[in-house]
Amino acid sequence: MVSDESCQKTKASVLTRREMLEYSGAVLTLSAMTNGARAASPNGDRQPHIASNTYPWLTFARRHDREFKLHSEELLEEFTEAGLSGYEPIINSADEFKTLGERLMAHGLEMRSIYVNSVLHDPDQVESSQAAVLKIASEASRLGTRIVVTNPAPIRWGGQEDKTDAQLRLQAKSLDSLGADLRKRGMALAYHNHDAEFRQGGREFHHMLTATDPENVKFCLDAHWVYRGCGNSEVAVFDVLKHYGERIVELHLRQSQGGIWTEAFSMTGDINYERMFENLEQKKLTPHLVLEQAVEGASPHTMTAVEAHEQSRRRLQEANE
């Protein structure tokens, strides 16, 4: 992700203690966040809190040949225009939080969750990677973040190499200890999947959720990566939901038609999200809702990022009111 250089050059005002406490929502516990927390609309109604990860905005920017600036005023304004309540950035350094709190406040956005990459299978990198995640989490907690989403990196991004059993055991052990450290800080670690973890019978995915303590390692279900990683299988999505649903604290939401990502999220398509939300309701689970409706080469090209996210937000909101 690209840092917002213009914002880094701007001298930031310092938040007062009262402002920081009001913004971070000291009374907003992890339990409240993942059990029906709602955001106030301009007319005072209580509406579902709907956030977006920054990744789809990058894909829209690339498609329109626009420069993408993470945390920029332009990006935050577009989140506001789309009617979103929350901002989930991909964070690579604790330095990225400089001035971010003030700008989120100005745009009426919360940052209840962040996405952080980690390397937990390599004995030479585990310790430094865990330390980096904890440093980032410490700074994020000051801004109200309570969920740290991570997808342990593959051996090589875009590669086809599979981790050995020894690497998988180390990764699970490291993931568990990282989650335990975050629990002590009042935060939850949520394991996130892509499609690669479903190679070789899904051994990496399943080991991360069977060899870790459910209290230490929660689950951010990215249903479409499950779908794609299992050969475009909705059956696989609902099997994962059945086996690991109780650990879900966050959903990354993306839809497709005929295997191709759509521009805007909808409840129906290749994945039946109506059925998913009914299942979650039966389990009395209300996870953090995060749109990740990215576009790819074959996706329709009819909307801007703001238009697509406004439509996605509205559809998701109507389904969860």
N, C-alpha and C positions, 0 to 999 in steps of 0.2 A: 504494500500500500504506500501511497505517496503522502508525505507529510505536507501540511499546509504552511508553506514558507511565509506567506504574507502574514498569517496570524502569529507565527512565531516571532516575527519582527515587531509586532504590536505590543507595547508595554501594557501589561495586564494590571487591572486594579485588584486589590487583595480583598477576598471575601471576609466579612466579619464573622465571628463565631456564631452569632445568631443566624446570619444568612446561610452559613454552611449547614447548620443544624436543620434549618427549615428546608433547604434544598435536598439534603441527603435523606430527609424523612427519617429521623432517628427512631420514630415510632413504627416505621414500616419494616416489619420483620420478614424473614424469608418465608415464614408460614403464610403471612398475609399476601405476599407477592404471588405465591403459587397456589393460593386458594381463594380465587375470586376477586382480587384487587381490581378496582375499576377507576378510571380517570374521569374527572369532571369535564363536561363539555361546556362551551360558552353559555348555554342556556341553563346550566346547573344540573342537567341530568347526569346520572352515573353511567358511563359507558365502558365496555371492555377496553383494557389497556392493550394497545396493539403497537408493537415496535417493528423495526426493520433492521436487518443486518446491512452493513454497507456494501457487501459484495455485489448484490444485484445492481446497485447504482453505478458501480465500476463497469459492469457489462453494458449498461445502457450508454454510459459515457463513451466507451470504446466504439459502440455501434454508430454513434452520432459524431465521431471524430472530435470529441470534446476532451479537454484536459480534466482529469479527475483529481480533486484535492480533498483528501481525508480531513474531516473536522472543520472544513472551511465554512465561512459565513454563507456562501452560496449553497453548499450542500445542506446545511442545517435549515436554511430558509426553504429549500425544496421539501425537506421532511415535513416542515410546518404546513406548507401549501397542500401537501397530500393528506393532511389531517392526522398524521401519526402522533402517537403519544410518547414513543420510546425510540432510542437510538442505541443500536448495538454495533459498535465498531470493532474491526479487527485491529488489535493492539500489538505492536512489536516492541515498544519501549515505554517505560514509565514516564519518560520525558514528554510523551505525547499529551499528557494530561494538563500541561501548562496552559492556562487561560481557558481550558475547555469547560470547566464548571460554570464560569461566568457566561459563556456563550450559550451553553445548554439552557441556563436559567432564562436568558434573554429570549430564547425561542420557545420556551415552555416545554422543553423536552426532558425526559428522565433517561438515565442510563442504568437500568436495573440489571443489565447483563453485559458482558464483554466476551469477545472471542479471542483466545490467545493460542498461538501455536506452541507446541512443545516437542522435545525429542527425548523419549523415555525408554528407548530400546538399546541405546548405545551406552555402555558403561563409562565411556570417556566424556559423555555429554549430559548424563542424567542429572548430576548434582548442579551443574551450572544452569541447566534448563529449569529445574525446579526452583532454584533461587530467583531466576528471572521472572517466572510466573508469579511467585509470591511477592516480589517487589512491585510488579504491575498491579496485582490484586490489592496490595496495601494502599496504593494511591487511588485505585478505583473505588475502594470502600468509602473513601472520604467524600465521594460524589454520589453515594447511594447505591453502588453496585453490590448485589448480593449473590449473583450467579456468575461463575467463571466457566465458560464453555471452552473445551479443548479437544482437538483431534490430534493424537500423537502422530508425528510426521512419519511418512513412509521412508524406506531406505533411500529412495530418490524420487522426488516429485515427478509424476508422469511416467515413472519406470514400471517395469513388470516384476521386479524382484520381490520375493516373499520373505518375510522375517522367519528366522529359525525358531524352533520351540524355545531355545534358551533366550532368545531376544523377546519373545512373547511373554515368557515368565517374568523377565526383568521389567518389561513394560507394565505389566499388570501390577507388580509389586510397587513400582515407582508411582503409578497412577493412584494406587490406594494410599500411599504415604503422603502424596501431594494433597489428596482429598482430605486426609485427616488433619493436615496442617491448616487447610482452609477452613475446616469446621471449627477449629479453635478460634478463628478470626470471625466467626459468625457468617461464613460464606459457604456456598455449595459449589462443588466441582461437578460439572455435567459433561460426561463423555459424549462426544459427537462423532457420528459416522459419516464416511463418504462411501463410494462404491467399492474401492479397492479392498476394503476389509472383508468383503464377501467372497473374495477369491479363495480357492482351495477349501470349499465347503464352509466358508465363513468363519474359519478357525480364529482369525484375529478378533473379529467382532465379538464372537461368543465368549472368547476367553477373557476379554476385558470386562464383561458383565457377569461372568461366573466365578472368576478368581479374585474379585474385589468385594469389599464389604459394602452392601447397599447403603449404609449410613455414611460412608466416605465418598463413594462414587455414585452420583445420580446419572440421569440419562437425558440428553438432548436428542430427541428423535428427529432425524431428517428423513422423513418417509420417502421422498423421491430418490434419494441416494440408495436407500434399501431397495426400492422398486427397480432402479436401473442396475444396481450391483447384482441383483438376482435374476437378470435376464428379462426385465420389464414384467415383474411379477407382483400383482397386488396381493396374491396369496401370502407371499413372503412378508409384506408389510404388516398384515394383520396377525401373522404368526409371531413376529417380533413384538407387536403390541400386546399379544396375549402373554408371552413369556416374560417381558421386561416392563410392562406398562406401569407397574407400581413404582418404578424408579424414575419415571418421567417427571421432570420439573420444567422442561421447556420443549417447544415444538419449533422446528424450522419448516416453514410452509412454502411449498412450491407445487405447481400443478403442470400437467402436460396433456397433450392430445396426440394419440398415436405415437407416444414416446418422445415427442418434441416439446420442449418447454414453451408454454404459452406466455404471452406478454403480461397478462394479469392473472392473479390467483382466482380460482373459483372452487366451490365446494365439490363440484362434479367434474369428472374427466377420467383420466387413467386411474386416479386414486379417489376412492369414495370417502371424502373427508366428512360427509354427513354421518356416515357409519362410524368413522373414527371418533368424532366428538360425542356421539351417543355412547360409544364404548367407554370413553373417558368419564362421561357423566355418571355412568353406572358404577364406575370405580371411585366416584366422588373426587376426581382429580380435575383441577383447573390449572394446567401449566401455563407458563409465560408464553405468550403468542408472539412469534417473531417471523415476519415475512422474509422470505429469501427467494422471491420470484424473479430469478435472473433470466436473461435471454441468451440464446446461442445462435449459431449461424442460420439454422433453418426456422427459427422462431418467426412468427408474423411480425411485420414492421409497420404498425399503424398508430402507435402512441409514443409520447415522450415518457421519460421516467416518472415524472410527477403524475401524469394522467394514468399511467399503469398502476402506480402505487395508490393513488386515490381510489381507483376502482377496486383494487385488491383489498384495501382497508375497509371500504364500504361493504363489500360482500362478506368479509370475515366478521365485521361488526354486526351486520344483520343476522348472521348465523349464530352469534353468541350473545345476543341481547336477551 
